[in-house]
Amino acid sequence: MNSLDALFGNSARSLAAISWGAIALSFASAAVPLTFIVVQCFFVQPSPGGESGMVDSWTDPRNLSAMANSLIVGATVGSTLSLASTLIALAFRWCGLTGNKLIYLLSIVPLIIPDYVFGVAGRVVFDPSIGLLAGVMPETLLINRGSALLLVALVVFIKWLPIMIVFADSAILSMRASALHQTQLDFPSFWRAVRLVYLPELRRTIPIIASLGFLIGFRQHELAYELTSSGGGFDAETWSSWNYRVIFEFAGLARASADGLLALLVLLIPIQVIRILAVRHS
């Protein structure tokens, strides 16, 4: 007798059928769009003299520029989130705030605020013409590629930092209370405890946060658009904004699918990192 039979008796078969149906539906919801994207890739028309429409689409200068911009934002967000969340989680441990329920509750608030609201708020603060800091911001802040991308990364960082702090803090909290207490007894020096206990405990959590941050930074669309209007001359255009334009402005569904396949191949790397480390951690 399996656990479902033991818990639900005659209802177990119905519950099992519903569960397998939900699994099949979830699989289909992922497989069908992916299959559609792959099929559409074969309809990409090559440029005159080109050998492959897919390669032409991938090597389009604007696609490469947008992809590079999203990679920059993703790498910046991932690295800063992992570093800041780790340091603040260690500071929480120093101050005795590890596992504080109020902090955990408040960390959810930024997540329920839409991305475009954060983009508008960032524009209100940083816009060199009308922003609250207009007097100290350089005029090219939102049109220069480097400064615009860094500003996007900064606002994304602000939105996602609280929950990532909780993620890092909960990794320390996952140590048993007795182990945490014993660590305090064995290591009167907090920094020695950090080096020998807390950082080793975070060795899997830090790359997971970095990978999640990369995915979050790479996917930015509404926030980046509201904040920079894609930058001057599209220099700071993110990949998702470019892909959106290909679909809805240029009516290039096949081309957008080909670009999407390239982005998927790029994103499979951090996704695999998260999957492997999460499985090992569990």
C-alpha positions as semicolon CSV with decimal commas, in nm:
position;residue;x (nm);y (nm);z (nm)
1;M;0,000;0,000;0,000
2;N;0,148;0,336;-0,098
3;S;0,117;0,657;0,100
4;L;-0,176;0,786;-0,108
5;D;-0,377;0,471;-0,033
6;A;-0,294;0,500;0,334
7;L;-0,400;0,863;0,353
8;F;-0,697;0,880;0,117
9;G;-0,824;0,524;0,075
10;N;-1,059;0,486;-0,222
11;S;-0,994;0,845;-0,330
12;A;-0,625;0,771;-0,391
13;R;-0,672;0,669;-0,756
14;S;-0,858;0,987;-0,838
15;L;-0,594;1,198;-0,668
16;A;-0,319;1,010;-0,852
17;A;-0,497;1,067;-1,185
18;I;-0,533;1,438;-1,110
19;S;-0,165;1,460;-1,013
20;W;-0,047;1,286;-1,330
21;G;-0,281;1,505;-1,534
22;A;-0,131;1,816;-1,377
23;I;0,219;1,687;-1,452
24;A;0,125;1,616;-1,815
25;L;-0,032;1,962;-1,849
26;S;0,278;2,128;-1,705
27;F;0,500;1,933;-1,943
28;A;0,282;2,028;-2,240
29;S;0,280;2,395;-2,141
30;A;0,660;2,390;-2,167
31;A;0,698;2,151;-2,461
32;V;0,441;2,303;-2,697
33;P;0,589;2,658;-2,704
34;L;0,941;2,517;-2,736
35;T;0,835;2,293;-3,025
36;F;0,663;2,589;-3,190
37;I;0,979;2,800;-3,161
38;V;1,199;2,526;-3,309
39;V;0,959;2,464;-3,599
40;Q;0,934;2,837;-3,676
41;C;1,312;2,858;-3,701
42;F;1,301;2,663;-4,029
43;F;1,090;2,937;-4,190
44;V;1,350;3,212;-4,145
45;Q;1,439;3,352;-4,486
46;P;1,814;3,402;-4,545
47;S;1,943;3,739;-4,660
48;P;2,052;3,766;-5,025
49;G;2,362;3,553;-5,061
50;G;2,319;3,412;-4,710
51;E;2,344;3,040;-4,648
52;S;2,118;3,011;-4,341
53;G;1,832;3,230;-4,230
54;M;1,887;3,125;-3,869
55;V;2,254;3,221;-3,876
56;D;2,168;3,550;-4,049
57;S;1,920;3,624;-3,772
58;W;2,168;3,536;-3,496
59;T;2,446;3,748;-3,646
60;D;2,228;4,052;-3,714
61;P;2,420;4,346;-3,560
62;R;2,120;4,472;-3,367
63;N;2,045;4,125;-3,229
64;L;2,407;4,084;-3,122
65;S;2,408;4,429;-2,961
66;A;2,086;4,359;-2,771
67;M;2,214;4,017;-2,664
68;A;2,539;4,172;-2,540
69;N;2,344;4,436;-2,346
70;S;2,132;4,173;-2,172
71;L;2,441;3,966;-2,095
72;I;2,601;4,274;-1,936
73;V;2,292;4,347;-1,726
74;G;2,255;3,981;-1,630
75;A;2,618;3,942;-1,528
76;T;2,611;4,267;-1,331
77;V;2,289;4,181;-1,148
78;G;2,401;3,824;-1,077
79;S;2,740;3,920;-0,937
80;T;2,617;4,213;-0,727
81;L;2,318;4,024;-0,587
82;S;2,531;3,726;-0,481
83;L;2,793;3,947;-0,319
84;A;2,555;4,188;-0,143
85;S;2,310;3,923;-0,022
86;T;2,593;3,715;0,123
87;L;2,750;4,008;0,306
88;I;2,416;4,127;0,445
89;A;2,319;3,775;0,552
90;L;2,649;3,753;0,742
91;A;2,575;4,094;0,895
92;F;2,237;3,960;1,006
93;R;2,418;3,673;1,175
94;W;2,652;3,919;1,344
95;C;2,357;4,125;1,472
96;G;2,148;3,825;1,571
97;L;1,883;3,887;1,303
98;T;1,915;3,552;1,127
99;G;1,566;3,423;1,048
100;N;1,388;3,743;1,154
101;K;1,023;3,694;1,052
102;L;0,952;4,064;0,992
103;I;1,249;4,096;0,754
104;Y;1,137;3,783;0,570
105;L;0,785;3,923;0,536
106;L;0,898;4,265;0,412
107;S;1,127;4,105;0,152
108;I;0,819;3,993;-0,042
109;V;0,686;4,349;-0,089
110;P;0,914;4,447;-0,384
111;L;0,817;4,127;-0,567
112;I;0,449;4,221;-0,582
113;I;0,532;4,557;-0,742
114;P;0,536;4,529;-1,126
115;D;0,863;4,583;-1,310
116;Y;0,731;4,882;-1,501
117;V;0,656;5,061;-1,173
118;F;1,019;5,019;-1,069
119;G;1,121;5,151;-1,412
120;V;0,899;5,458;-1,379
121;A;1,020;5,516;-1,021
122;G;1,381;5,497;-1,138
123;R;1,305;5,747;-1,414
124;V;1,145;5,984;-1,164
125;V;1,460;5,973;-0,951
126;F;1,742;5,959;-1,208
127;D;1,613;6,131;-1,523
128;P;1,862;6,414;-1,597
129;S;1,579;6,642;-1,715
130;I;1,293;6,590;-1,471
131;G;1,423;6,352;-1,205
132;L;1,464;6,428;-0,838
133;L;1,842;6,408;-0,886
134;A;1,840;6,603;-1,213
135;G;2,089;6,856;-1,081
136;V;2,362;6,597;-1,021
137;M;2,296;6,344;-1,296
138;P;2,496;6,366;-1,624
139;E;2,284;6,460;-1,926
140;T;2,384;6,142;-2,110
141;L;2,286;5,909;-1,823
142;L;1,993;5,747;-2,006
143;I;2,136;5,754;-2,360
144;N;2,493;5,643;-2,299
145;R;2,515;5,267;-2,336
146;G;2,730;5,200;-2,031
147;S;2,550;5,428;-1,787
148;A;2,203;5,326;-1,909
149;L;2,277;4,954;-1,870
150;L;2,431;5,006;-1,527
151;L;2,125;5,206;-1,421
152;V;1,897;4,923;-1,535
153;A;2,113;4,678;-1,339
154;L;2,097;4,906;-1,033
155;V;1,717;4,926;-1,029
156;V;1,685;4,549;-1,085
157;F;1,933;4,498;-0,801
158;I;1,726;4,718;-0,568
159;K;1,407;4,524;-0,645
160;W;1,553;4,176;-0,598
161;L;1,805;4,229;-0,319
162;P;1,563;4,181;-0,025
163;I;1,447;3,834;-0,131
164;M;1,803;3,727;-0,216
165;I;1,914;3,834;0,132
166;V;1,645;3,605;0,271
167;F;1,767;3,328;0,043
168;A;2,123;3,361;0,174
169;D;2,007;3,411;0,532
170;S;1,787;3,101;0,519
171;A;2,089;2,897;0,405
172;I;2,263;2,991;0,731
173;L;1,939;2,933;0,921
174;S;1,922;2,581;0,774
175;M;2,197;2,489;1,018
176;R;2,042;2,339;1,330
177;A;2,007;2,572;1,628
178;S;2,251;2,353;1,817
179;A;2,507;2,384;1,537
180;L;2,471;2,762;1,531
181;H;2,513;2,777;1,907
182;Q;2,813;2,545;1,894
183;T;2,971;2,764;1,626
184;Q;2,946;3,064;1,858
185;L;3,115;2,864;2,135
186;D;3,391;2,722;1,916
187;F;3,470;3,045;1,730
188;P;3,476;3,355;1,953
189;S;3,608;3,540;1,648
190;F;3,311;3,602;1,417
191;W;3,532;3,636;1,108
192;R;3,691;3,296;1,178
193;A;3,340;3,150;1,200
194;V;3,258;3,317;0,868
195;R;3,563;3,164;0,701
196;L;3,533;2,815;0,847
197;V;3,157;2,768;0,893
198;Y;2,924;3,022;0,736
199;L;3,086;3,065;0,394
200;P;3,124;2,686;0,348
201;E;2,755;2,659;0,437
202;L;2,681;2,911;0,159
203;R;2,902;2,746;-0,103
204;R;2,602;2,619;-0,303
205;T;2,367;2,907;-0,227
206;I;2,597;3,180;-0,363
207;P;2,619;3,040;-0,721
208;I;2,243;2,975;-0,717
209;I;2,180;3,341;-0,628
210;A;2,427;3,449;-0,898
211;S;2,253;3,230;-1,157
212;L;1,907;3,351;-1,056
213;G;2,032;3,709;-1,070
214;F;2,170;3,650;-1,419
215;L;1,834;3,513;-1,539
216;I;1,648;3,805;-1,378
217;G;1,884;4,063;-1,528
218;F;1,883;3,906;-1,874
219;R;1,504;3,897;-1,906
220;Q;1,445;4,267;-1,831
221;H;1,194;4,429;-2,064
222;E;0,934;4,659;-1,909
223;L;1,166;4,792;-1,637
224;A;1,444;4,865;-1,886
225;Y;1,209;5,025;-2,136
226;E;1,037;5,251;-1,884
227;L;1,369;5,351;-1,732
228;T;1,571;5,424;-2,046
229;S;1,325;5,399;-2,339
230;S;1,579;5,149;-2,472
231;G;1,852;5,413;-2,457
232;G;1,958;5,663;-2,721
233;G;1,953;5,513;-3,070
234;F;1,876;5,174;-2,917
235;D;2,234;5,151;-2,786
236;A;2,103;5,026;-2,451
237;E;1,830;4,805;-2,596
238;T;1,790;4,477;-2,408
239;W;1,740;4,150;-2,590
240;S;1,380;4,103;-2,477
241;S;1,292;4,450;-2,609
242;W;1,453;4,371;-2,943
243;N;1,274;4,035;-2,965
244;Y;0,943;4,206;-2,882
245;R;0,996;4,451;-3,168
246;V;1,082;4,172;-3,411
247;I;0,752;4,000;-3,334
248;F;0,509;4,290;-3,306
249;E;0,667;4,571;-3,508
250;F;0,852;4,382;-3,782
251;A;0,605;4,088;-3,794
252;G;0,898;3,850;-3,797
253;L;0,769;3,556;-3,597
254;A;1,012;3,308;-3,753
255;R;1,306;3,538;-3,697
256;A;1,203;3,608;-3,339
257;S;1,180;3,233;-3,282
258;A;1,531;3,184;-3,415
259;D;1,662;3,459;-3,186
260;G;1,466;3,303;-2,900
261;L;1,634;2,969;-2,959
262;L;1,974;3,136;-2,929
263;A;1,869;3,305;-2,604
264;L;1,741;2,973;-2,471
265;L;2,078;2,810;-2,540
266;V;2,248;3,091;-2,347
267;L;2,008;3,067;-2,054
268;L;2,038;2,689;-2,028
269;I;2,377;2,740;-1,861
270;P;2,255;2,922;-1,546
271;I;1,941;2,704;-1,545
272;Q;2,157;2,392;-1,532
273;V;2,371;2,543;-1,256
274;I;2,059;2,606;-1,047
275;R;1,920;2,259;-1,116
276;I;2,241;2,076;-1,026
277;L;2,314;2,276;-0,712
278;A;1,953;2,272;-0,592
279;V;1,939;1,892;-0,627
280;R;2,264;1,850;-0,439
281;H;2,151;2,090;-0,169
282;S;1,831;1,893;-0,115
